[in-house]
Amino acid sequence: MTDTSRPLRRTALLASGVALLGLLTACGTEGATSSGTPRPSEAARTAGADPGSGTPTAGDTSPTVGAAPTDTAGSASASARTDGRCHTAELRATVGRVDPGAGQRNFPVVLTNTSDRTCTVYGYPGAAFVDASGRQLGPDPERAPGSPGTVTLTPGKSAWAGLSFSSPQISGARTATPAALLVTPPDEREPLKVTWTAGEVPVGGDESSVSVTALEAGTGP
């Protein structure tokens, strides 16, 4: 009788070897995949920059912490206006000689730039007559009609405004003799004090108004 146990054993051994080889191959493939391809959570972390580098990740639109704000055109122009204006401490006020005419008394009120920088004045100066104690005499001057313009004052240069009122001897207005004229540059709060030596001025009654013109370049007409 033929012995069939040997072929069966060889076949079983061969099948077992093939199965073992297949198992080893599968294990090697799984290991390569795990080590070579990042998991989804790792890919998400590596898509952006290092969190400690300060560089935002892709798609991050939030501003960088510590970035300096950019200045706007509006604030720049506001700063320029503020820096360019002549301030009271940079000016000297004087009153020029009277220029009489047609029952009027006209005086140039002059502002001179005493600083070492160029600055500007625009509009009307403030003016008020005061007595020796500093009390104002009469109302504030009225603004004469005109077209104000910016006057640029380099160091030592001047601008002037006309101060006018009807001669009290002709108008019959109530008068007083001021000790000083207070002159306030445009857009300023602190006045400059000028000793008044031109006699009486109208402070009440008929034809008592005093007027002032807008500033223009120079020291008088």
URVENMO-V354139 format. One record per backbone hydrogen bond with DSSP energy under -1.0 kcal/mol. NH is the residue of the N-H (numbers start at 0). CO is the residue of the C=O. Records with the same first field share a line. If there is no record, write none. Layout:
NH: CO / CO
//
This chain:
7: 3
8: 4
9: 5
10: 6
11: 7
12: 8
13: 9
14: 10
15: 11
16: 12
17: 13
18: 14
19: 15
20: 16
21: 17
22: 18
23: 19
24: 20
25: 21
26: 22
27: 23
28: 24
29: 25
30: 26
31: 27
32: 28
33: 29
34: 30
35: 31
36: 32
42: 38
43: 39
44: 40
45: 41
46: 42
52: 49
59: 56
66: 63
75: 71
76: 72
77: 73
78: 74
79: 75
80: 76
81: 77
82: 78
83: 79
84: 80
85: 119
89: 86
90: 87
91: 111
93: 109
95: 107
98: 105
100: 103
103: 100
104: 164
106: 162
108: 160
109: 93
110: 158
111: 91
112: 156
113: 89
118: 152
119: 83
120: 150
125: 183
127: 181
129: 179
130: 134
133: 130
136: 128
141: 209
143: 211
150: 120
152: 118
155: 112
156: 153
158: 110
159: 215
160: 108
162: 106
163: 210
164: 104
166: 102
169: 166
170: 166
171: 167
173: 203
175: 200
178: 129
179: 129
180: 193
181: 127
182: 191
183: 125
187: 184
191: 182
193: 180
195: 178
200: 175
202: 173
203: 173
210: 163
211: 141
212: 161
214: 122
215: 159
217: 157
//
